[in-house]
Amino acid sequence: MIYLLAIFLSPLALMFEGRPISAMFNAVIWLLSVICWITIVFHHAGFVLWLVAFVHAVLVINSARQNRRARWIANAR
C-alpha cells in the first residue's frame, strides 16, 4: 500500500515510512514536477522529475524495510 501512495504522493509515503529528510528532498523534486506539468512547454520535464521522485521514494522505502528486517533478525538471535 505504501508503494501505491509513492506513485501519487511520494513525499507523504516517505513521511509515513519515517524518513523526514528524504521526504523533504523528495518534496522539492515532486513540487518541481508538478510545476513543470502545469506549464505546457516543460510537460516532459515534469514527467521525468516525477519519475525521479517516484524511483527515489521506492528505493528509500525498500531500504528502510530491509534495514528493519535485518534488525529484527539480528535481535531474534
N, C-alpha and C positions, 0 to 999 in steps of 0.2 A: 504494500500500500504506500509505503514511503517513496518508492520509486515512481509510482504514478503521480504523486504530489511533486516530485522533482521535475516531471515533464512540464508542468504548468507554472509552478511557483518554487523554483529551485532554492532561493534563499530561505523560504519558510521550511522546506524539507530539511535543510541543514540546521536550522534553529531547533527543530524537533529532535534532531539527532544529537544535539548538544555540542555543536561546533560553531560558536558565535563569530569567531574571527574569519573562518572560511565563509560564513554566511554574509558577512559584510563585504568581503571581496567579491563574492558571487552576486550580491545585490547590485554592485556597481556595473558589472558586466550585463546583468539581466536588465537593468534600467536603461543602459545604452542600447540594448537590443530593442526594447520597447520604443524608445525614441526614434531609432532608425526605421522601425516598422511603420511608424506614423507618417514619416516622410516618404514620398513616392520615389524619390531619387535613390535613397540608400536602403531600399527594401531588402535587397540581397545581403547587404552587410548586417542587417538586423537578424536575418535568419542564421548567418554564420555566428554572430555573437550569442544568439540564443542557444545554438548547438554547443558552443564552447562552455556556456554556463551549465547546460544540462550534463555534459560529459564530466565537468568538474564536480558537480554535485553527486553524480553516480559514483565516481571514483572515491570521493571523500566518505560517502555513506558506506560503501563497501569496505574501505579501510577501517573505519570505526567499528563496523560489525566484526571484522576479522580480529581486531585488537581485543574487543570484548570477549570473543570466543576463546582466544589464546589465554587471556587472563583467567577465564572460567576453568579451562583445562589445567592451567598451572596451579590454581587453588584447589583443584579436586585431588591432587596427589598428596 
